[in-house]
Amino acid sequence: MAKLAIYMNEAGDSVLHRAGFSWMAAIFPPIWAFQHRLYKSCVAAFVVGVFVTHASALMPNGAPWIGLQIGWVLFQVLGAGFGAHLYHRVVLERSGYFMTSAEPARLTGGR
Amino acid sequence: MITPCLTHFLEGVREHGAVLAPIMLLSLAVPIIAAPFARAAYHRLVTRFMRFRQVRSPPATWWARREQRSSRPVPAGNVVGAATPDSFATTMQYRLQRIRRATLVAYVTFVVGTGLSVPLHWGAAAEFALAAAALGIGPALINATPRTLPRWLPVLVIALLALSMIFDRFKDIASIVFGFGLVFAFYLIGTNRTLRALYVPLFFIGFGALAGVVAAGVLTQGLQQCFAPLIDAGNTGAIKQISDGGLVILLIGFVALGIWSANRLIAGLARLYERGWISDISLVFLFGMALTAALACFWPDRDDVAFTRMVAAFLIWVALTIGAYIVALRASPWPAGACSLLVLRVFSPNRHSERLLDQVQTGWRYAGPVLQIGGPDLARLNINPYEFALFLGRRTHQLFLPNEVTKERLLSGLDLAPDREGRFRIAEVFCFDSAWQSTVQTLIETSDAILLDLRGFGPQRAGTGFELAQLASLERLDRTVVIGDTTTDWSYFETLAGSEAKTIARLDAQGPHLVDSCIAALLQRGVRPAHAR
């Protein structure tokens, strides 16, 4: 289960942050980014998604290429799923947010 | 090329204008399916927040915003200087009667307002008035008798719907069954506190999503007809691929836009709730009336009715109903005075306990604010439109107190004022694990009456033991009413309560008329002349 934490900035804004795997980011990265108000990342994820889909369609058919395609999709899904919340935390911390409270499991088990 | 394109669009809009009413009916089913899941998700999240620990204090700006959000004028505590419990009970009854009168006026105006929808249909005005009278009863009774279902209600609804059968329109039994189902489904949802707050927001989300699908369909149809010559003339394979991709994006975009618009609307309603313009009960009442009016106005029999005419009839009808409600409320003054109640209990899921607390809290809303520490046992019961709107916006954490706060800061963040209809709120104080003990102390110090539900209480219930010890040390046992049963460890209770244990008002949970006797005992303990406080 994703571990929760609350981040705040000096202006009084607060954001709920989850750590762990995100199914939404794994399946629909742009929608995940939009949900988290990462609008530039949303557009970037959409463009990259369209580009990657068309690029993989250009690959020739045949057993080794299909393996490569499956591997690529898995890499993409796992990368987005595991990396999304990590990326969110980095963006938050760069924007001046800091953690104010968290679930005990997150405090004892690190971030 | 532009003129034929626009013609296609307008034709599409005209053709699909009639689907508005079926979309509304479909959207009615969305909350019924989604509410249990949404409620469970809310409960899960809130329970997780209760285990949170603070690692760093929130900035001052965060506190300032929190206080600003709930800054409604609060009447002074128990300002009824020489009030006796009996006279305050009369005041409570008067406040309820005042809302009942206003509801009746609004209901009658709604039935009379049926005349506005008559020109949109074939048929006599009487049949619409009868149908509206039957369909409006459910929502009206939610506002008038929120505690019990009157026995005469099913008979009256069947009688009205049966009377409407004498007209051609409603001669089939399916119409009766549909109307009856609609009235009672709405009444049951409206009187159930675990569903009431969720129903309206989820309806809007369902409506937004379905309207998005229809809008995307209309636009797609128009675009396909617009670009038909291009598709026919060009390289069909490539153009078709692009057009299919575009359509999928269009569909997702419109559904997202619909849900986003619904969220904005929900946020607007939450703001109205927050500012005291509506309550969780009147929201469902007025929504039910507006929905019935919308079904009558946007489902016309006649083909030659312009859309603007439907909109105008709907808006005037709803405005008249709401206006009548407001005028009737303002016509009778709201008697001042408030007696706050703090509810403390053993945090264990118990249906009997939940039902009792629900009824006591519902009745006490005409006396004063009900305060309680948010716990996993009552989180589902006490969910209100504002809390659910925060949940939908992923901002539930804003409800929680992260650490120990001063009395002034705690009280300034609580919703203690009555809403404009005269009902007080049930103010649930959510705390992180690191904050609840100091919060309980402050609430005990500031409450006029305290209800302590000790069913299932024993040495293993350390939290309730702490609360009882605080009641004793702060000398508030004289304001406390205790409810217990065979599962209560009375000897442990007496150990914690000390010498005053024998003087506390105790009620047996198996006793008759428990709700009424509980409210009466609380009034005896809580209402006292100002000089004695």
Interface residues (C-beta under 8 A of the other chain):
Chain A: L4 I6 M8 N9 E10 A11 G12 S14 L16 Q35 F98 M99 T100 S101 A102 E103 P104 L107
Chain B: R48 F49 R51 F52 R53 Q54 V55 R56 S57 P58 P59 T61 W62 W63 A64 R65 R394 R395 T396 H397 Q398 P402 F432 D433 S434
